[in-house]
Amino acid sequence: MKLAGVIACVLGVVLSGCASLGVCEGSGRLEIVSANRGSVIVPGTTTAVYRSTDPNTADLYLSDLEPDVLVRRLSSPPGSEGAGASGVSGSVLHVRMFLNPKAGRTPIDFTASNTSVRYIVFANDAVGVYTGGAFLLPSDRPGEASFAGRLGGGNLRLLSSDGPFVDLLGAAKISGRVGARLDEELAERIGARMLLFTGG
């Protein structure tokens, strides 16, 4: 299979496990829509965990990869011998809410921004990192057993890539429902692995 085909398969994973998280009823699936290349991506959610350090912040990690792959196989930076992305096909979406919106105190509008978004695509020996921002309207408070919300007004663009990565998105929009269960340890370990590929 040609690399572009591999990446297309990775990016086209259908959302799963949504009902088990209890975060998608009637609220619409999460989608990444290319502004000019016709691609519509529905990220998978085999793993969906989050952590929170204070009442304003929540770091959600949504991935179609199993936890063991995320924390063990993605252990080496790109370009090193046995790099973590080698042989791995999948993606990780990191949604970080840095300001919990409150009526009368902060803007509550999908044209505002209170969230950063990183979308990392692994396609065997190729890695692409997309970054951007969005507005997240939460339906739960950070620190609860589960955390979910409606993401809107989001934009993504390719920040960096390694290996023979093919950008099938270009400039893109991200919107829909996100949610995860509280797992501080796993979320922190996944976040540490993502730093190897994003640099911050």
Kinemage of the C-alpha trace (Angstrom):
@kinemage 1
@onewidth
@group {chain A} dominant
@subgroup {mainchain}
@vectorlist {calphas} color= white
{ca met a 1} P 0.000 0.000 0.000
{ca lys a 2} L 1.341 3.411 -0.898
{ca leu a 3} L 2.153 5.773 1.961
{ca ala a 4} L -0.630 8.190 1.002
{ca gly a 5} L -3.062 5.288 1.249
{ca val a 6} L -1.743 4.321 4.680
{ca ile a 7} L -2.132 7.884 5.932
{ca ala a 8} L -5.628 8.099 4.457
{ca cys a 9} L -6.590 4.942 6.341
{ca val a 10} L -5.133 6.316 9.566
{ca leu a 11} L -6.925 9.638 9.182
{ca gly a 12} L -10.205 7.998 8.248
{ca val a 13} L -10.694 5.942 11.409
{ca val a 14} L -14.346 5.928 12.484
{ca leu a 15} L -15.169 7.159 15.975
{ca ser a 16} L -15.716 4.271 18.407
{ca gly a 17} L -16.315 3.854 22.106
{ca cys a 18} L -18.293 7.099 22.250
{ca ala a 19} L -21.406 5.687 23.843
{ca ser a 20} L -19.409 3.934 26.549
{ca leu a 21} L -18.008 7.304 27.586
{ca gly a 22} L -21.495 8.788 27.723
{ca val a 23} L -20.427 11.994 26.009
{ca cys a 24} L -21.965 11.977 22.545
{ca glu a 25} L -25.740 11.696 22.923
{ca gly a 26} L -27.306 14.108 20.461
{ca ser a 27} L -24.283 16.369 20.421
{ca gly a 28} L -22.564 15.452 17.183
{ca arg a 29} L -19.350 13.584 16.538
{ca leu a 30} L -15.932 15.149 16.582
{ca glu a 31} L -14.751 15.999 13.060
{ca ile a 32} L -11.678 17.504 11.428
{ca val a 33} L -12.634 18.987 8.062
{ca ser a 34} L -10.092 20.144 5.504
{ca ala a 35} L -10.774 23.660 4.261
{ca asn a 36} L -9.524 22.997 0.738
{ca arg a 37} L -8.665 19.309 0.224
{ca gly a 38} L -11.980 17.549 0.717
{ca ser a 39} L -10.875 15.393 3.661
{ca val a 40} L -13.177 14.754 6.612
{ca ile a 41} L -11.527 13.006 9.563
{ca val a 42} L -13.351 11.397 12.495
{ca pro a 43} L -10.651 10.623 15.097
{ca gly a 44} L -10.920 7.289 16.859
{ca thr a 45} L -11.226 6.939 20.635
{ca thr a 46} L -9.887 3.577 21.733
{ca thr a 47} L -8.147 5.528 24.515
{ca ala a 48} L -9.808 8.598 26.058
{ca val a 49} L -8.327 9.899 29.307
{ca tyr a 50} L -7.760 13.280 30.921
{ca arg a 51} L -6.021 14.994 33.791
{ca ser a 52} L -6.571 18.276 35.590
{ca thr a 53} L -4.227 20.406 37.678
{ca asp a 54} L -6.698 23.096 38.773
{ca pro a 55} L -10.356 24.167 38.290
{ca asn a 56} L -9.531 25.931 35.002
{ca thr a 57} L -7.526 23.283 33.169
{ca ala a 58} L -8.176 19.911 31.598
{ca asp a 59} L -5.851 17.930 29.328
{ca leu a 60} L -7.731 15.371 27.228
{ca tyr a 61} L -5.949 12.699 25.205
{ca leu a 62} L -8.053 10.895 22.603
{ca ser a 63} L -6.478 8.181 20.469
{ca asp a 64} L -7.246 5.172 18.310
{ca leu a 65} L -4.125 3.516 19.764
{ca glu a 66} L -4.106 1.262 22.809
{ca pro a 67} L -2.548 2.655 26.023
{ca asp a 68} L 0.357 0.206 25.833
{ca val a 69} L 1.303 1.479 22.374
{ca leu a 70} L 1.043 5.093 23.516
{ca val a 71} L 3.265 4.764 26.571
{ca arg a 72} L 5.709 2.044 25.509
{ca arg a 73} L 6.196 2.030 21.756
{ca leu a 74} L 6.143 5.804 21.379
{ca ser a 75} L 9.257 6.094 23.481
{ca ser a 76} L 11.922 7.448 21.132
{ca pro a 77} L 12.058 10.795 19.312
{ca pro a 78} L 11.864 10.825 15.497
{ca gly a 79} L 15.166 10.161 13.778
{ca ser a 80} L 16.616 7.983 16.530
{ca glu a 81} L 17.283 4.275 16.184
{ca gly a 82} L 14.090 2.386 16.907
{ca ala a 83} L 12.073 5.602 16.839
{ca gly a 84} L 8.702 5.296 18.500
{ca ala a 85} L 6.722 6.043 15.355
{ca ser a 86} L 8.287 3.157 13.417
{ca gly a 87} L 5.582 0.637 12.577
{ca val a 88} L 2.872 2.611 14.390
{ca ser a 89} L -0.204 3.795 12.507
{ca gly a 90} L -2.726 5.891 14.380
{ca ser a 91} L -3.308 9.312 15.845
{ca val a 92} L -3.491 11.220 19.128
{ca leu a 93} L -5.627 14.290 19.727
{ca his a 94} L -4.604 16.477 22.680
{ca val a 95} L -7.230 19.025 23.715
{ca arg a 96} L -6.085 21.375 26.493
{ca met a 97} L -8.653 23.668 28.079
{ca phe a 98} L -6.694 26.416 29.841
{ca leu a 99} L -9.644 28.581 30.928
{ca asn a 100} L -12.948 27.270 32.208
{ca pro a 101} L -15.598 29.670 30.815
{ca lys a 102} L -18.017 31.205 33.287
{ca ala a 103} L -21.095 33.235 32.366
{ca gly a 104} L -20.633 36.924 33.095
{ca arg a 105} L -16.922 36.539 33.788
{ca thr a 106} L -15.405 35.116 30.589
{ca pro a 107} L -16.502 35.032 26.923
{ca ile a 108} L -18.789 32.116 26.092
{ca asp a 109} L -18.734 32.041 22.328
{ca phe a 110} L -17.316 29.666 19.723
{ca thr a 111} L -15.497 32.625 18.192
{ca ala a 112} L -13.468 32.969 21.412
{ca ser a 113} L -10.564 30.723 22.403
{ca asn a 114} L -9.922 28.891 25.663
{ca thr a 115} L -8.366 25.710 24.313
{ca ser a 116} L -5.265 24.587 22.447
{ca val a 117} L -5.410 21.570 20.152
{ca arg a 118} L -2.676 19.241 18.910
{ca tyr a 119} L -3.326 16.409 16.477
{ca ile a 120} L -0.470 13.971 15.884
{ca val a 121} L -0.677 11.449 13.047
{ca phe a 122} L 1.588 8.391 12.945
{ca ala a 123} L 1.824 6.491 9.637
{ca asn a 124} L 4.556 3.873 9.992
{ca asp a 125} L 7.767 5.894 9.573
{ca ala a 126} L 6.010 9.222 8.997
{ca val a 127} L 4.757 11.663 11.637
{ca gly a 128} L 2.717 14.838 11.170
{ca val a 129} L 1.917 17.334 13.928
{ca tyr a 130} L -1.062 19.677 13.528
{ca thr a 131} L -1.703 22.489 16.000
{ca gly a 132} L -4.325 25.147 16.562
{ca gly a 133} L -6.905 26.562 18.930
{ca ala a 134} L -10.617 26.324 19.661
{ca phe a 135} L -13.337 27.109 22.162
{ca leu a 136} L -14.489 24.355 24.527
{ca leu a 137} L -17.797 24.661 26.344
{ca pro a 138} L -17.590 22.013 29.096
{ca ser a 139} L -20.529 20.100 30.520
{ca asp a 140} L -18.483 18.908 33.516
{ca arg a 141} L -16.016 20.433 35.945
{ca pro a 142} L -12.300 19.610 35.736
{ca gly a 143} L -11.428 16.964 38.299
{ca glu a 144} L -14.679 14.998 38.060
{ca ala a 145} L -14.674 11.291 37.176
{ca ser a 146} L -15.375 12.180 33.541
{ca phe a 147} L -15.065 15.389 31.590
{ca ala a 148} L -16.804 16.308 28.349
{ca gly a 149} L -17.696 19.333 26.316
{ca arg a 150} L -18.551 20.831 22.969
{ca leu a 151} L -15.601 21.976 20.856
{ca gly a 152} L -16.203 24.671 18.253
{ca gly a 153} L -14.504 27.365 16.213
{ca gly a 154} L -11.356 25.259 16.017
{ca asn a 155} L -8.569 25.623 13.465
{ca leu a 156} L -5.674 23.266 12.706
{ca arg a 157} L -2.631 23.550 10.475
{ca leu a 158} L 0.414 21.333 9.942
{ca leu a 159} L 3.202 22.537 12.225
{ca ser a 160} L 5.889 19.950 11.469
{ca ser a 161} L 6.447 16.549 9.908
{ca asp a 162} L 9.079 13.831 9.844
{ca gly a 163} L 9.705 11.125 7.305
{ca pro a 164} L 7.678 10.882 4.074
{ca phe a 165} L 4.554 12.438 5.597
{ca val a 166} L 1.794 13.460 3.183
{ca asp a 167} L -0.394 16.341 4.397
{ca leu a 168} L -3.960 15.443 3.416
{ca leu a 169} L -5.586 18.182 5.506
{ca gly a 170} L -3.863 21.501 4.853
{ca ala a 171} L -5.766 24.156 6.795
{ca ala a 172} L -8.619 22.477 8.673
{ca lys a 173} L -11.536 23.058 11.039
{ca ile a 174} L -12.198 20.947 14.132
{ca ser a 175} L -15.514 20.757 15.981
{ca gly a 176} L -17.788 18.369 17.841
{ca arg a 177} L -18.080 16.596 21.159
{ca val a 178} L -15.060 15.462 23.189
{ca gly a 179} L -14.948 13.515 26.425
{ca ala a 180} L -12.712 11.334 28.549
{ca arg a 181} L -12.468 9.603 31.901
{ca leu a 182} L -10.196 10.868 34.657
{ca asp a 183} L -6.869 9.002 34.735
{ca glu a 184} L -4.132 11.319 35.946
{ca glu a 185} L -1.301 8.808 35.639
{ca leu a 186} L -2.049 7.530 32.137
{ca ala a 187} L -2.795 11.022 30.820
{ca glu a 188} L 0.484 12.322 32.224
{ca arg a 189} L 2.429 9.447 30.643
{ca ile a 190} L 0.772 9.976 27.261
{ca gly a 191} L 1.491 13.703 27.496
{ca ala a 192} L 5.164 13.013 28.171
{ca arg a 193} L 5.355 10.819 25.056
{ca met a 194} L 3.705 13.491 22.942
{ca leu a 195} L 6.414 15.986 23.926
{ca leu a 196} L 8.891 13.815 22.031
{ca phe a 197} L 7.051 14.637 18.824
{ca thr a 198} L 5.807 18.166 19.457
{ca gly a 199} L 8.682 19.652 21.443
{ca gly a 200} L 6.330 21.393 23.863
